[in-house]
């Protein structure tokens, strides 16, 4: 009898965990990196790495206010960093070049908060000494 209750409790916890994570934001990385750190807190996504090659993705749900406040800043001593924003058939590619050493506003007029999640992806090609902040808060 005790095993049955334990099994039911575990099944309930797993179900609640699955429910809690459905629709949540997520991050995934493919590629190679050295000393890469990425953190997300309240609409601010920070990424740093000694070396990185590949892509880092985050899927987010944004309000109209978040779209208006979308900004990026990025520095690297070598390589290229590209910001790719995708929502359905809408794709925007932005090279985070030397003009992004200071915080830049990103035009998000092609995206709509009512159309669902937006995938925010950073593509890295042989990047060294990366520091990037993407914010929408």
Phi and psi restraints in degrees (value plus and minus 20) as a CYANA .aco file:
   2 UNK   PHI     -81.9   -41.9
   2 UNK   PSI     -58.3   -18.3
   3 UNK   PHI     -85.9   -45.9
   3 UNK   PSI     -55.7   -15.7
   4 UNK   PHI     -85.2   -45.2
   4 UNK   PSI     -66.4   -26.4
   5 UNK   PHI     -84.1   -44.1
   5 UNK   PSI     -59.7   -19.7
   6 UNK   PHI     -82.2   -42.2
   6 UNK   PSI     -64.3   -24.3
   7 UNK   PHI     -82.2   -42.2
   7 UNK   PSI     -62.4   -22.4
   8 UNK   PHI     -84.7   -44.7
   8 UNK   PSI     -61.8   -21.8
   9 UNK   PHI     -83.1   -43.1
   9 UNK   PSI     -62.6   -22.6
  10 UNK   PHI     -84.8   -44.8
  10 UNK   PSI     -64.1   -24.1
  11 UNK   PHI     -81.7   -41.7
  11 UNK   PSI     -60.1   -20.1
  12 UNK   PHI     -84.5   -44.5
  12 UNK   PSI     -64.5   -24.5
  13 UNK   PHI     -82.1   -42.1
  13 UNK   PSI     -63.0   -23.0
  14 UNK   PHI     -83.3   -43.3
  14 UNK   PSI     -61.6   -21.6
  15 UNK   PHI     -82.6   -42.6
  15 UNK   PSI     -64.8   -24.8
  16 UNK   PHI     -84.6   -44.6
  16 UNK   PSI     -58.9   -18.9
  17 UNK   PHI     -83.3   -43.3
  17 UNK   PSI     -64.3   -24.3
  18 UNK   PHI     -82.2   -42.2
  18 UNK   PSI     -62.8   -22.8
  19 UNK   PHI     -83.6   -43.6
  19 UNK   PSI     -61.6   -21.6
  20 UNK   PHI     -86.1   -46.1
  20 UNK   PSI     -51.9   -11.9
  21 UNK   PHI    -113.0   -73.0
  21 UNK   PSI     -29.1    10.9
  22 UNK   PHI     -87.4   -47.4
  22 UNK   PSI     105.3   145.3
  23 UNK   PHI      64.8   104.8
  23 UNK   PSI     -22.1    17.9
  24 UNK   PHI     -96.6   -56.6
  24 UNK   PSI     143.0   183.0
  25 UNK   PHI     -93.2   -53.2
  25 UNK   PSI     130.6   170.6
  26 UNK   PHI    -162.4  -122.4
  26 UNK   PSI     139.2   179.2
  27 UNK   PHI    -149.9  -109.9
  27 UNK   PSI     119.0   159.0
  28 UNK   PHI    -159.8  -119.8
  28 UNK   PSI     129.4   169.4
  29 UNK   PHI    -147.7  -107.7
  29 UNK   PSI     115.6   155.6
  30 UNK   PHI    -149.0  -109.0
  30 UNK   PSI     115.3   155.3
  31 UNK   PHI     113.3   153.3
  31 UNK   PSI    -177.1  -137.1
  32 UNK   PHI    -146.5  -106.5
  32 UNK   PSI     129.1   169.1
  33 UNK   PHI    -173.9  -133.9
  33 UNK   PSI     141.8   181.8
  34 UNK   PHI    -150.2  -110.2
  34 UNK   PSI     103.1   143.1
  35 UNK   PHI      36.2    76.2
  35 UNK   PSI      19.7    59.7
  36 UNK   PHI    -103.4   -63.4
  36 UNK   PSI     114.6   154.6
  37 UNK   PHI    -149.3  -109.3
  37 UNK   PSI     116.8   156.8
  38 UNK   PHI    -160.9  -120.9
  38 UNK   PSI     114.9   154.9
  39 UNK   PHI    -154.3  -114.3
  39 UNK   PSI     129.4   169.4
  40 UNK   PHI    -150.8  -110.8
  40 UNK   PSI     112.7   152.7
  41 UNK   PHI    -172.9  -132.9
  41 UNK   PSI      96.1   136.1
  42 UNK   PHI      30.5    70.5
  42 UNK   PSI      31.2    71.2
  43 UNK   PHI      63.4   103.4
  43 UNK   PSI      -9.2    30.8
  44 UNK   PHI    -144.2  -104.2
  44 UNK   PSI     100.1   140.1
  45 UNK   PHI    -133.3   -93.3
  45 UNK   PSI      96.1   136.1
  46 UNK   PHI    -129.7   -89.7
  46 UNK   PSI     119.6   159.6
  47 UNK   PHI    -156.8  -116.8
  47 UNK   PSI     113.0   153.0
  48 UNK   PHI    -161.9  -121.9
  48 UNK   PSI     131.3   171.3
  49 UNK   PHI    -183.8  -143.8
  49 UNK   PSI     127.2   167.2
  50 UNK   PHI     -92.2   -52.2
  50 UNK   PSI     -62.9   -22.9
  51 UNK   PHI    -165.8  -125.8
  51 UNK   PSI     122.7   162.7
  52 UNK   PHI    -176.0  -136.0
  52 UNK   PSI     120.6   160.6
  53 UNK   PHI    -164.4  -124.4
  53 UNK   PSI     100.8   140.8
  54 UNK   PHI     120.4   160.4
  54 UNK   PSI    -168.0  -128.0
  55 UNK   PHI    -164.9  -124.9
  55 UNK   PSI     130.0   170.0
  56 UNK   PHI    -143.9  -103.9
  56 UNK   PSI     105.1   145.1
  57 UNK   PHI    -139.8   -99.8
  57 UNK   PSI     127.2   167.2
  58 UNK   PHI    -160.5  -120.5
  58 UNK   PSI     111.9   151.9
  59 UNK   PHI    -127.3   -87.3
  59 UNK   PSI     105.6   145.6
  60 UNK   PHI    -155.5  -115.5
  60 UNK   PSI     133.1   173.1
  61 UNK   PHI    -123.2   -83.2
  61 UNK   PSI     106.8   146.8
  62 UNK   PHI    -139.7   -99.7
  62 UNK   PSI     125.7   165.7
  63 UNK   PHI    -106.0   -66.0
  63 UNK   PSI     150.9   190.9
  64 UNK   PHI     -79.4   -39.4
  64 UNK   PSI     -57.6   -17.6
  65 UNK   PHI     -84.6   -44.6
  65 UNK   PSI     -60.5   -20.5
  66 UNK   PHI     -80.2   -40.2
  66 UNK   PSI     -62.1   -22.1
  67 UNK   PHI     -81.7   -41.7
  67 UNK   PSI     -59.4   -19.4
  68 UNK   PHI     -87.3   -47.3
  68 UNK   PSI     -49.8    -9.8
  69 UNK   PHI    -117.2   -77.2
  69 UNK   PSI      -9.8    30.2
  70 UNK   PHI     -88.5   -48.5
  70 UNK   PSI     104.7   144.7
  71 UNK   PHI    -160.0  -120.0
  71 UNK   PSI     139.8   179.8
  72 UNK   PHI    -166.8  -126.8
  72 UNK   PSI     127.6   167.6
  73 UNK   PHI    -164.1  -124.1
  73 UNK   PSI     119.2   159.2
  74 UNK   PHI    -174.9  -134.9
  74 UNK   PSI     120.1   160.1
  75 UNK   PHI    -156.0  -116.0
  75 UNK   PSI     126.9   166.9
  76 UNK   PHI    -176.4  -136.4
  76 UNK   PSI     127.5   167.5
  77 UNK   PHI    -106.7   -66.7
  77 UNK   PSI     -34.0     6.0
  78 UNK   PHI    -177.9  -137.9
  78 UNK   PSI     132.1   172.1
  79 UNK   PHI      67.8   107.8
  79 UNK   PSI    -194.5  -154.5
  80 UNK   PHI    -147.0  -107.0
  80 UNK   PSI     125.1   165.1
  81 UNK   PHI    -143.5  -103.5
  81 UNK   PSI     110.1   150.1
  82 UNK   PHI    -144.4  -104.4
  82 UNK   PSI     113.4   153.4
  83 UNK   PHI    -118.1   -78.1
  83 UNK   PSI     105.2   145.2
  84 UNK   PHI    -141.9  -101.9
  84 UNK   PSI     104.1   144.1
  85 UNK   PHI    -133.2   -93.2
  85 UNK   PSI     108.2   148.2
  86 UNK   PHI    -153.1  -113.1
  86 UNK   PSI     112.8   152.8
  87 UNK   PHI    -165.5  -125.5
  87 UNK   PSI      87.1   127.1
  88 UNK   PHI      41.4    81.4
  88 UNK   PSI    -143.6  -103.6
  89 UNK   PHI    -107.8   -67.8
  89 UNK   PSI     -25.2    14.8
  90 UNK   PHI    -107.2   -67.2
  90 UNK   PSI     103.2   143.2
  91 UNK   PHI    -151.9  -111.9
  91 UNK   PSI     107.2   147.2
  92 UNK   PHI    -139.8   -99.8
  92 UNK   PSI     109.6   149.6
  93 UNK   PHI    -135.8   -95.8
  93 UNK   PSI     108.8   148.8
  94 UNK   PHI    -152.4  -112.4
  94 UNK   PSI     100.4   140.4
  95 UNK   PHI     -96.1   -56.1
  95 UNK   PSI     100.6   140.6
  96 UNK   PHI    -106.9   -66.9
  96 UNK   PSI      55.6    95.6
  97 UNK   PHI    -111.5   -71.5
  97 UNK   PSI    -180.1  -140.1
  98 UNK   PHI     -80.3   -40.3
  98 UNK   PSI     -40.7    -0.7
  99 UNK   PHI     -91.3   -51.3
  99 UNK   PSI     -33.1     6.9
 100 UNK   PHI    -117.2   -77.2
 100 UNK   PSI      -2.9    37.1
 101 UNK   PHI     -87.3   -47.3
 101 UNK   PSI     -49.6    -9.6
 102 UNK   PHI    -126.4   -86.4
 102 UNK   PSI     137.7   177.7
 103 UNK   PHI     -81.2   -41.2
 103 UNK   PSI     110.2   150.2
 104 UNK   PHI    -140.0  -100.0
 104 UNK   PSI     118.6   158.6
 105 UNK   PHI     -96.3   -56.3
 105 UNK   PSI     115.5   155.5
 106 UNK   PHI    -122.7   -82.7
 106 UNK   PSI     107.4   147.4
 107 UNK   PHI     -92.0   -52.0
 107 UNK   PSI      94.6   134.6
 108 UNK   PHI    -129.9   -89.9
 108 UNK   PSI       1.6    41.6
 109 UNK   PHI     -84.2   -44.2
 109 UNK   PSI     -40.0     0.0
 110 UNK   PHI     -97.2   -57.2
 110 UNK   PSI     -30.8     9.2
 111 UNK   PHI    -129.0   -89.0
 111 UNK   PSI     137.3   177.3
 112 UNK   PHI    -155.1  -115.1
 112 UNK   PSI     109.5   149.5
 113 UNK   PHI     -82.5   -42.5
 113 UNK   PSI     -48.9    -8.9
 114 UNK   PHI     -98.1   -58.1
 114 UNK   PSI     -33.8     6.2
 115 UNK   PHI    -106.8   -66.8
 115 UNK   PSI     -14.8    25.2
 116 UNK   PHI      81.0   121.0
 116 UNK   PSI    -182.6  -142.6
 117 UNK   PHI     -83.8   -43.8
 117 UNK   PSI     131.7   171.7
 118 UNK   PHI    -139.4   -99.4
 118 UNK   PSI     111.7   151.7
 119 UNK   PHI    -110.9   -70.9
 119 UNK   PSI     104.5   144.5
 120 UNK   PHI    -127.8   -87.8
 120 UNK   PSI      98.4   138.4
 121 UNK   PHI    -146.3  -106.3
 121 UNK   PSI     119.8   159.8
 122 UNK   PHI    -130.8   -90.8
 122 UNK   PSI     101.6   141.6
 123 UNK   PHI    -120.1   -80.1
 123 UNK   PSI     111.5   151.5
 124 UNK   PHI    -139.1   -99.1
 124 UNK   PSI     111.2   151.2
 125 UNK   PHI    -143.1  -103.1
 125 UNK   PSI      83.4   123.4
 126 UNK   PHI      31.3    71.3
 126 UNK   PSI      30.0    70.0
 127 UNK   PHI    -109.1   -69.1
 127 UNK   PSI     118.0   158.0
 128 UNK   PHI    -143.4  -103.4
 128 UNK   PSI     124.6   164.6
 129 UNK   PHI      32.9    72.9
 129 UNK   PSI      35.4    75.4
 130 UNK   PHI    -102.3   -62.3
 130 UNK   PSI     118.9   158.9
 131 UNK   PHI    -163.6  -123.6
 131 UNK   PSI      98.3   138.3
 132 UNK   PHI    -158.6  -118.6
 132 UNK   PSI     123.3   163.3
 133 UNK   PHI    -152.5  -112.5
 133 UNK   PSI     104.4   144.4
 134 UNK   PHI    -136.2   -96.2
 134 UNK   PSI     106.5   146.5
 135 UNK   PHI    -155.2  -115.2
 135 UNK   PSI     128.9   168.9
 136 UNK   PHI    -161.4  -121.4
 136 UNK   PSI       6.4    46.4
